[in-house]
Amino acid sequence: RLLAAADEEYRDYLIGYLYTGARKEELLSLTWDDLQNGHLRITNIKTQRGYKDKYRKVPVHPMLAEVLARRKAAE
């Protein structure tokens, strides 16, 4: 219901947040190079200093894959 009620302008971002668990800075810093073999490589913004893993891999949900494909085609 959240996605159905969201403004179209924000729906893609909500899908990104919901299906990755990424923080705002992490989601907005993604590049196409971070999409690898059906996974997103997300930089651990909050914990990257002194943390053993600079990145985490998150599987791309089919709904998120649709959003990414549409945005890539619009470039």
C-alpha positions in Angstrom: 0.0 0.0 0.0 2.9 2.3 0.6 4.1 2.0 -3.0 0.6 2.5 -4.3 0.1 5.6 -2.2 3.5 7.1 -3.1 4.0 9.9 -5.6 5.4 8.5 -8.8 8.4 10.8 -8.4 9.4 8.9 -5.3 8.3 5.4 -6.0 11.6 4.3 -7.5 13.5 5.4 -4.5 11.1 3.7 -2.1 11.6 0.5 -4.1 15.3 0.9 -3.8 15.1 1.4 0.0 12.6 -1.4 0.5 14.5 -4.1 -1.5 18.1 -3.2 -0.5 17.9 -1.9 3.1 20.3 0.9 1.9 20.7 4.2 3.6 19.9 7.3 1.6 23.6 8.1 1.0 24.3 4.5 0.0 21.5 4.4 -2.5 22.2 7.8 -4.0 25.9 6.9 -4.4 25.3 3.8 -6.5 26.6 3.7 -10.1 26.0 1.2 -12.9 29.3 -0.4 -12.1 27.8 -1.4 -8.7 25.3 -3.7 -10.5 27.1 -7.0 -10.8 25.7 -10.4 -11.7 22.2 -9.8 -10.2 23.6 -8.1 -7.1 24.2 -4.5 -6.0 27.5 -3.7 -4.4 26.6 -1.2 -1.8 29.3 0.9 0.0 28.9 0.7 3.7 28.8 4.5 4.2 28.2 4.5 8.0 30.6 1.8 8.9 33.4 2.0 6.3 36.0 3.5 8.6 37.7 0.7 10.5 35.1 -1.9 9.4 36.4 -5.0 7.8 33.9 -4.9 4.9 33.8 -1.8 2.8 31.0 -3.2 0.7 28.0 -5.5 1.0 26.3 -7.4 -1.8 22.5 -7.3 -2.0 20.5 -9.5 -4.4 18.4 -7.5 -6.9 14.7 -8.2 -6.4 12.7 -8.5 -9.6 10.7 -5.3 -8.9 14.0 -3.4 -8.3 15.4 -5.0 -11.5 12.5 -3.4 -13.5 13.2 0.0 -12.0 16.9 -0.3 -12.9 16.2 -1.5 -16.4 13.8 1.4 -17.0 16.2 4.0 -15.6 19.1 2.5 -17.7 17.0 2.7 -20.8 16.1 6.4 -20.1 19.8 7.4 -20.1 
